[in-house]
Amino acid sequence: MTEEAQHFGSTDGNEFISFCIGEQEYCIDIMAIREIRGWTPATILPNSPDYVQGVINLRGSVLPIVDLAKRLQIKETEPSERHVIIITQIGTQIVGLLVDSVSDILTVQDDIIQPTPDVASEVANAFIGGVIALDERMISVLALENILPNFVESEAA
């Protein structure tokens, strides 16, 4: 462990869950996470955005599943038993994020999170809220509020 990031247990700094999509590592604030579960086949919804895998039944609630790799325009995921769904709350919506695997729990000080470089694409600027340089790792901090398009929140109102 380094001074910048420590495993769960420290009360100083921000806590994040890190996860992998392909070879890239990302993280989200632990306070946005409801649970982490294995892949469950989703029921496809007609006319939904291409990055929505479908919906699953989560204890009686219908939960949309977003293929995070496709949403970030990295690749399309062929879900398997290896994949993980991170159940998150984005605004008022509960959403499942399909990722390859969950890596770590990190505690990171604010000053360790660097801004997204100016040379990043519009997609990166829209979805990445910062970058954590940790030992040999570069971990992108996701801006969860931008994962769902604005029309989802306006339709729910």
C-alpha positions in Angstrom: 0.0 0.0 0.0 1.1 3.5 -0.7 0.4 6.7 1.3 -1.8 7.9 -1.5 -4.2 5.0 -1.6 -4.9 2.4 1.1 -7.3 -0.4 1.3 -10.7 0.0 3.0 -10.4 0.9 6.7 -9.0 4.4 6.6 -11.4 7.3 7.4 -9.3 9.9 5.6 -9.9 10.8 1.9 -12.5 9.6 -0.6 -13.3 6.0 -1.1 -13.6 4.5 -4.5 -14.3 1.0 -6.0 -12.0 0.4 -8.9 -12.9 -2.0 -11.8 -11.6 -3.1 -15.1 -13.0 -2.7 -18.7 -10.6 -4.5 -20.9 -7.1 -3.5 -19.9 -8.2 -0.1 -18.5 -9.0 0.6 -14.9 -11.8 3.0 -13.7 -13.3 3.9 -10.4 -16.4 5.4 -8.9 -17.3 6.8 -5.5 -18.2 4.1 -3.1 -21.1 6.1 -1.8 -22.9 5.7 -5.2 -22.7 1.9 -5.0 -25.6 -0.2 -3.7 -24.2 -3.6 -4.4 -22.0 -5.7 -6.6 -23.3 -8.9 -8.2 -22.5 -11.4 -10.8 -23.8 -11.2 -14.4 -27.5 -12.0 -14.8 -28.9 -12.2 -18.4 -30.9 -9.1 -19.2 -34.2 -8.8 -21.1 -33.8 -6.6 -24.1 -36.0 -3.5 -24.3 -37.0 -2.4 -27.8 -35.8 1.1 -28.9 -33.5 1.5 -26.0 -30.0 3.1 -26.5 -27.4 0.7 -27.9 -25.4 0.8 -24.7 -28.4 -0.6 -22.6 -28.0 -4.3 -22.4 -31.6 -4.6 -21.2 -33.3 -4.9 -17.8 -33.1 -7.4 -14.9 -35.4 -8.1 -12.0 -33.6 -7.0 -8.8 -35.8 -8.1 -5.8 -39.0 -7.0 -7.6 -37.6 -3.8 -9.2 -36.9 -3.5 -12.9 -33.3 -2.4 -13.2 -31.6 -1.2 -16.5 -28.2 -2.6 -17.3 -25.7 -0.2 -19.0 -22.8 -1.8 -20.9 -20.2 0.6 -19.6 -17.6 -0.4 -22.2 -20.1 0.5 -25.0 -21.2 3.7 -23.3 -17.6 4.8 -23.0 -17.2 3.9 -26.7 -14.4 1.4 -25.9 -15.9 -1.9 -27.2 -19.1 -3.9 -26.9 -19.3 -6.5 -24.2 -20.3 -10.1 -24.7 -21.5 -10.7 -21.2 -20.5 -14.0 -19.5 -20.4 -15.4 -16.0 -17.0 -13.6 -15.5 -18.6 -10.2 -15.8 -19.9 -8.1 -12.9 -22.8 -5.7 -12.4 -22.2 -2.8 -10.2 -25.6 -1.5 -8.9 -25.3 2.3 -8.6 -27.5 5.2 -7.9 -27.2 8.0 -10.5 -29.3 10.9 -9.4 -32.7 9.4 -8.6 -32.2 6.3 -10.9 -30.8 3.0 -9.8 -28.7 1.5 -12.7 -26.6 -1.6 -13.1 -23.2 -1.0 -14.8 -21.8 -4.0 -16.6 -18.0 -4.2 -16.2 -15.3 -7.0 -16.7 -14.3 -7.2 -13.0 -14.0 -5.3 -9.7 -10.4 -4.7 -8.7 -10.0 -2.9 -5.4 -11.3 -0.5 -2.8 -9.2 2.7 -2.6 -9.0 5.6 -0.2 -7.6 8.6 -2.1 -6.9 12.1 -1.0 -8.4 14.9 -3.1 -5.0 16.2 -4.2 -4.1 12.9 -5.8 -6.9 13.1 -8.3 -5.6 14.9 -11.4 -7.8 16.7 -13.9 -8.5 15.0 -17.2 -5.8 16.1 -19.7 -6.8 18.8 -22.2 -5.9 16.4 -25.1 -8.6 14.0 -24.1 -11.5 13.4 -26.6 -15.0 14.8 -26.0 -16.1 11.4 -24.9 -13.3 11.2 -22.3 -14.1 14.7 -21.1 -17.8 13.9 -20.8 -17.3 10.7 -18.8 -14.0 11.1 -16.9 -13.9 13.4 -13.9 -10.2 13.0 -13.2 -7.3 10.6 -13.2 -5.5 8.9 -10.3 -1.9 8.0 -10.8 -1.1 5.3 -8.4 2.2 3.4 -8.5 2.2 1.9 -12.0 -1.6 2.3 -12.4 -3.6 5.0 -14.1 -7.2 4.9 -12.8 -9.9 7.1 -14.5 -12.5 8.5 -12.1 -15.9 8.2 -13.8 -18.4 11.1 -13.7 -21.4 8.9 -13.0 -23.8 11.8 -13.5 -23.0 11.8 -17.3 -23.5 8.0 -17.8 -27.2 8.4 -18.4 -28.5 11.0 -20.9 -30.3 14.0 -19.5 -33.6 12.8 -21.0 -33.8 9.9 -18.6 -34.1 12.3 -15.6 -36.5 14.6 -17.4 -38.8 11.7 -18.3 -38.8 10.5 -14.7 -39.9 13.9 -13.4 
